[in-house]
Amino acid sequence: MAGNFADTMTAVKPSYPLLTSRLILRPFESGDLDDLLAYMSPPEVSRYLYTEPLADRAAAKENLGRKMGAIQAENEGDAIFLAVYLPEAERVIGDVMFYYTSRGHRQGEIGFVFHPEFQGRGFATEAARVVLEIGFQGLQLHRMVARCDARNLASARVMERLGMTREAHLVENEFVKGEWTDEFVYAIRRGEWEASAQPVMA
Ligand SMILES: CC(C)(COP(=O)(O)OP(=O)(O)OC[C@H]1O[C@@H](n2cnc3c(N)ncnc32)[C@H](O)[C@@H]1OP(=O)(O)O)[C@@H](O)C(=O)NCCC(=O)NCCS
């Protein structure tokens, strides 16, 4: 694990690819366009996201372009998007996100999106554990959060499997896709992560 991060405590550029027992996490490549479109176009995937389903390859190209450049976290506001490649399927099945929310307060945020065909097998949890390692090991963060629509129970379950605690149920705090929505805020602090986390990287 120690070799995975060229860390300076306030900036992190992981040494890609990052390997778990079943997955390869790496920066997005131009050849990932069709895989990205496949998991970002089903309506059920974006049901509880702020974004709409990707309509076509042009939209996927724009989305891919933004994700391709997001590979390190140096400054507050930086994001890392990692393609989650499943060797047994020979395709990218989803992505995980790290967002460097505060340098001064040592805080970060995580997110995840997976293809419906590849849900229910623990891949999101396995990949998200890597993102927690990026934050806690690479950046030495103090606390990481994840947020989801309160109806997004699959997402909330992932956060709980990660050892995160539901700290807030915000009631109708956002107006998303034409309706007032509730939001769950989950968090895990560094000490909790150190006490419970099993190494996830091969
Ligand atoms: C949120 C999302 C990533 C969760 O995906 P998921 O496949 O349910 O999550 P995991 O990969 O952790 O899989 C967990 C499920 O696999 C099962 N599972 C099977 N093998 C497993 C294993 N080896 N390890 C862990 N879980 C395993 C678990 O029992 C669990 O099923 P359950 O929820 O019915 O109890 C997915 O629903 C999604 O992409 N949704 C659309 C995008 C979205 O809303 N993202 C979140 C925005 S906040």
The ligand as an SDF file (V2000), in Angstrom:
LIG
                    3D

 48 50  0  0  0  0  0  0  0  0999 V2000
  -25.0670    3.3650   -5.5300 C   0  0  0  0  0  0  0  0  0  0  0  0
  -24.5490    2.1450   -6.2990 C   0  0  0  0  0  0  0  0  0  0  0  0
  -23.1400    2.4150   -6.7890 C   0  0  0  0  0  0  0  0  0  0  0  0
  -24.5560    0.9430   -5.3710 C   0  0  0  0  0  0  0  0  0  0  0  0
  -24.1740   -0.1870   -6.1080 O   0  0  0  0  0  0  0  0  0  0  0  0
  -24.2880   -1.6370   -5.4520 P   0  0  0  0  0  0  0  0  0  0  0  0
  -23.9080   -2.6060   -6.4830 O   0  0  0  0  0  0  0  0  0  0  0  0
  -25.6020   -1.7870   -4.7580 O   0  0  0  0  0  0  0  0  0  0  0  0
  -23.1950   -1.5740   -4.3030 O   0  0  0  0  0  0  0  0  0  0  0  0
  -22.0550   -2.6160   -4.0150 P   0  0  0  0  0  0  0  0  0  0  0  0
  -21.1690   -2.7280   -5.1920 O   0  0  0  0  0  0  0  0  0  0  0  0
  -21.4150   -2.2700   -2.7420 O   0  0  0  0  0  0  0  0  0  0  0  0
  -22.8280   -3.9760   -3.8750 O   0  0  0  0  0  0  0  0  0  0  0  0
  -23.5180   -4.2240   -2.7100 C   0  0  0  0  0  0  0  0  0  0  0  0
  -24.5150   -5.3260   -2.9230 C   0  0  0  0  0  0  0  0  0  0  0  0
  -23.8320   -6.4310   -3.4640 O   0  0  0  0  0  0  0  0  0  0  0  0
  -23.9690   -7.5450   -2.5750 C   0  0  0  0  0  0  0  0  0  0  0  0
  -22.6800   -8.2420   -2.6540 N   0  0  0  0  0  0  0  0  0  0  0  0
  -22.4690   -9.3730   -3.3670 C   0  0  0  0  0  0  0  0  0  0  0  0
  -21.2010   -9.7380   -3.2790 N   0  0  0  0  0  0  0  0  0  0  0  0
  -20.5750   -8.8220   -2.4930 C   0  0  0  0  0  0  0  0  0  0  0  0
  -19.2470   -8.6650   -2.0420 C   0  0  0  0  0  0  0  0  0  0  0  0
  -18.2860   -9.5260   -2.3960 N   0  0  0  0  0  0  0  0  0  0  0  0
  -18.9510   -7.6110   -1.2530 N   0  0  0  0  0  0  0  0  0  0  0  0
  -19.8980   -6.7360   -0.8770 C   0  0  0  0  0  0  0  0  0  0  0  0
  -21.1860   -6.8360   -1.2990 N   0  0  0  0  0  0  0  0  0  0  0  0
  -21.5170   -7.8750   -2.0910 C   0  0  0  0  0  0  0  0  0  0  0  0
  -24.3150   -6.9450   -1.2400 C   0  0  0  0  0  0  0  0  0  0  0  0
  -25.0380   -7.8570   -0.4460 O   0  0  0  0  0  0  0  0  0  0  0  0
  -25.1410   -5.7670   -1.6300 C   0  0  0  0  0  0  0  0  0  0  0  0
  -26.4610   -6.1160   -1.9110 O   0  0  0  0  0  0  0  0  0  0  0  0
  -27.6700   -5.4440   -1.0970 P   0  0  0  0  0  0  0  0  0  0  0  0
  -27.5070   -3.9540   -1.2190 O   0  0  0  0  0  0  0  0  0  0  0  0
  -28.8750   -5.9650   -1.7870 O   0  0  0  0  0  0  0  0  0  0  0  0
  -27.4950   -5.8700    0.2870 O   0  0  0  0  0  0  0  0  0  0  0  0
  -25.4380    1.8540   -7.5120 C   0  0  0  0  0  0  0  0  0  0  0  0
  -26.7500    1.6070   -7.0630 O   0  0  0  0  0  0  0  0  0  0  0  0
  -25.4710    2.9650   -8.5410 C   0  0  0  0  0  0  0  0  0  0  0  0
  -24.5650    3.1000   -9.3530 O   0  0  0  0  0  0  0  0  0  0  0  0
  -26.5610    3.7840   -8.5500 N   0  0  0  0  0  0  0  0  0  0  0  0
  -26.7090    4.8370   -9.5240 C   0  0  0  0  0  0  0  0  0  0  0  0
  -25.7520    5.9940   -9.2930 C   0  0  0  0  0  0  0  0  0  0  0  0
  -25.9010    6.5600   -7.8910 C   0  0  0  0  0  0  0  0  0  0  0  0
  -26.9930    6.7950   -7.4120 O   0  0  0  0  0  0  0  0  0  0  0  0
  -24.7390    6.7760   -7.2480 N   0  0  0  0  0  0  0  0  0  0  0  0
  -24.6690    7.3030   -5.9040 C   0  0  0  0  0  0  0  0  0  0  0  0
  -24.8490    8.7520   -5.9280 C   0  0  0  0  0  0  0  0  0  0  0  0
  -24.8800    9.4140   -4.2730 S   0  0  0  0  0  0  0  0  0  0  0  0
  1  2  1  0
  2  3  1  0
  2  4  1  0
  2 36  1  0
  4  5  1  0
  5  6  1  0
  6  7  2  0
  6  8  1  0
  6  9  1  0
  9 10  1  0
 10 11  2  0
 10 12  1  0
 10 13  1  0
 13 14  1  0
 14 15  1  0
 15 16  1  0
 15 30  1  0
 16 17  1  0
 17 18  1  0
 17 28  1  0
 18 19  1  0
 18 27  1  0
 19 20  2  0
 20 21  1  0
 21 22  1  0
 21 27  2  0
 22 23  1  0
 22 24  2  0
 24 25  1  0
 25 26  2  0
 26 27  1  0
 28 29  1  0
 28 30  1  0
 30 31  1  0
 31 32  1  0
 32 33  2  0
 32 34  1  0
 32 35  1  0
 36 37  1  0
 36 38  1  0
 38 39  2  0
 38 40  1  0
 40 41  1  0
 41 42  1  0
 42 43  1  0
 43 44  2  0
 43 45  1  0
 45 46  1  0
 46 47  1  0
 47 48  1  0
M  END
$$$$
